[in-house]
């Protein structure tokens, strides 16, 4: 048994970076500056997105979608002083991509 314990201790030290931790799967609970109502609005829109377009919910956690959403948010902040801004004016048509 002692031999086994020593073996485990040695392999644990060598392979520590190979193991996943729970922190990799959950964001820390910190106070967010985003109001709860806004967060709920985004969550509801995400549910509608995957439901209406018949997509997997994993879509919104993918790197491509996060990049897309961040770009739309950044452009929206830049154009926030314009009136009558419509998202359809920003999105490319599927045949032109």
Secondary structure, DSSP 8 states (H G I E B T S, - for coil): -HHHHHHHHHHHHHSGGGS--GGGTS------SS-HHHHHHHHHHHHHHHHHTT--GGGGGSHHHHHHHHHHHHHHHHTTTSSS--HHHHS--GGG-
